């Protein structure tokens, strides 16, 4: 579907909201836009705050020229259709609506533009994954197919060095391969595999000669003592002194750097799982109430998705047996090989 339409000089896209996990999922979308319009000035519009203006600014920088937080659009209220267009928005050669909400599309249409493409119309027939829809939007606007760039994101060398200090090579390990990243957190308890089952997994992995590298967010910090008691061999790499002198606190790229040092990861449907995937590290993803077909991490290498519904018909995360996760980890360790292509 080749087009002779002039390339836009200014592109704006309404990205909805930017939680950390969502932002990692959207990276192939950002990459596709920059590939489609390499010389365009690309503006990213969000209704609230964006991690691309904060903790993930360095990740978005190659693809986004400007991030507009609290842009004044996306409230879902009828009043948005009649109030003045927020100052400073437009005109744009190309305006993209990545959300499938008719009222939002009507509101965005009022922003000065030469051409408008809405996901609700442009992505009919796209696959079930969120990125299927976003890439279809770029293709509809660009007039040509775009490839899925799933290459690992760049990690600053200071973070990479800190991760190597926290997870050093050791005798009997294949370099950065004897560790398994375990991320038991999620944005809501309903998305979390029970902590005691994560601990049981860590204990079994340790018995098999692997080192469980546990990643705890603020919501899981209180579980550290009980986790360590249940799985004494578990380590907590983010606590290593090498990270203490680096800026950014528990920044997302820290988890990516740790993921690079691991043979694979195990995580819920949450940000840490997408961070591990962004390192190019094989991943076992655990799903329950959220649709795996839409939100599973996109992997350049092997992965496994375990759904609670496949173990008794319930969406409760505890339905996933420890034995099933151990089997998935074992399968991935046998299957994974280096040198897999990053593009498809």
Helices and strands as residue ranges (DSSP letters): E 10-14, H 20-25, H 27-36, E 41-45, G 51-53, H 57-60, E 66-68, G 78-81, E 92-97, H 102-109, E 113-118, H 119-122, H 130-142, H 157-166, E 179-183, G 189-191, H 195-207, E 211-214, G 218-223, H 224-230, G 237-239, G 241-243, H 252-260, E 264-268, H 271-278, E 282-287, H 292-295, E 303-307, G 308-310, G 317-319, H 322-335
